[in-house]
Amino acid sequence: SGSANRKYNVKLSAGACNGVVLMPGEEFSYNNTTGSRTADKGYRDAPTYVAGESVDNVGGGICQVATTVFNAVYDAGFPVLTRHNHSLYIASYPTGRDAAVSWPDLDFVWQNDSASDVLVRLSCVDGSVTATLYGVDPGYKVSTTTGDWGEGRKYETRTTIDDTLAPNASYVKTRGTDGRTITIIRTVKDESGEVLHEDPFSSVYDPVTEVVVEGPKVAGDG
């Protein structure tokens, strides 16, 4: 099933990132770490979103791993060099704190700017991922300012015909939602309270296409 395949992909991708050690100054690239997510590497078809609608793609689910690592890095205060938002807003992630990855175009890259090695540990239980970073704590203090939601593109409606429906009947298969935008700002301070860097993370989320299913059209008697 799609959900079983998704969990399998999450486990495979988490395993590829687990145990990576970053030396001081070294960068972590998600795509370089996991390589391409292809069927010959064992990745399976699972739901992903393309053009505002859910489709099955090889490697569906890997963004969950990238987002989990991103949030661990975010909270630790390490510099994030490359991050992209998902095309669609996902409410289960912290607001504006998702990380989409796609081979080879969309990568997630961060840097260990501390004086100690950092070990990346990922554990995966039934499709749920936990990321932990181990090293000598640089003592960074992290705070977040969350901006207001802005308006994005309006959603479109697509109609499909289902001949098995009663004549002139219809139902909404997927509820449309407008796109929206948001910017959050992460402030990282050192132990003395000096600001080291302020990092804006902007996200532009696409609308979700409304899908309406209609039965066959039958002209009325009147």
Secondary structure by P-SEA (a helix, b strand, c coil): caaaaaaaaaaaaaaaaccccccccbbbbccccccccccccbbbbbbbbcccbbbbccccaaaaaaaaaaaaaaaaccccccccccccccccccccbbbbbccccbbbbbbccccbbbbbbbbbcccbbbbbbbccccbbbbbbbbbcccccbbbbbbbbbbcccccccccccbbbbbbbcbbbbbbbbcccccccbbbbbbbbbbbbbbbbbbcbbbbccc
